[in-house]
Amino acid sequence: MYIESIGQSGLRIKYFDQVIYVDPYLSNSVQILDSNDLERLLPIPFSAEEVTDADWVLLTHDHIDHCDPMTIPTIAKKSPHSKFLGPAPVIEKLISWGISGERVYLANKARCLLLDGLEVDVIPAAHPSIEYDDNHNLLCVGYLLNAQNEKVYISGDTVVEQSILDVVKKLGPVDTVILPVNESNFFRERRGIIGNMSVREAFGFAEEVGAKRMIPVHWDMFAENSVSQDEIRLIYKQMNPSFELSL
C-alpha cells in the first residue's frame, strides 16, 4: 500500500491499481461553514473535481473536516464507480447529499472485503468517548486495512482507550499506524475544538501495538489546532521509540 497524506487527516492510498481515499478535506468548508478564522494553513493539494480515480472513500465520522460537504459529493460525481464506507451519521449525510444508497455501506464491527486481497476491520473510536446510536451503531470509527502482507491502522479522531488498544493488538500485528496528534487541552476545548491524542500518547500507542511505522495526522491544517514538526520530531528523539516516524 502506498500512502499519501493529503492534509488534516486525509489520505490517498493506492493498492495495486485501486485507490482509496480516507477523510478527504479538499475545500475551505471549515472556514466557510464553521468559523472565518479557521483558515487552511496548507494549500488544497488537488481539487475534488480532479478525483476521478476513487474506488472507495472511507469516512471516520461526520465532522466537516472529515466528511466534507464540499468534497464528498463532488468525488461521488467525478468517480461514479466509487463506494463509501462510514458510520451511521455519515451515511445519513451521504444520502442527504444525493449519493445513492447502493453506493454507501455502514461501518459496523464486521470485517468486510474492500478490494480483491484487501479487507477492512472497523475499530471503535473515542471522540471524545466511544458512542453508539439507538441501533447500537458506532458514531465514530477507525479502520484496520488488512492486505496479504501488510496491516495499516487508521484511527480516525480518537483519544487513547484501553479497549481500543486491546482490539488493535488482537487484530495485529500492525505494520503502520496513522494517528491524530492534536491533543485535547483547556484552550482548545474553550474554543470548541475536540482534541485527540497528544504526541506522546500517539507514540505510546504505536509502541504498544508493535507498529513498524507511525504517521501523525491532524496537526497541520488549522493554527488553532496545530502541532509543529519540530515538536513532533523532538519528542520522537526524546522517546526514541522502535518505530519509524513518517512526516
PyMOL commands that set and color helices and strands:
alter all, ss='L'
color gray80, all
select helices_A, chain A and resi 29-34+48-50+72-78+88-96+101-103+162-171+186-190+199-208+223-225+229-239
alter helices_A, ss='H'
color red, helices_A
select strands_A, chain A and resi 2-5+11-15+18-22+56-58+83-86+104-106+112-115+118-124+141-146+151-154+176-180+213-217+244-245
alter strands_A, ss='S'
color yellow, strands_A
deselect
rebuild
show_as cartoon
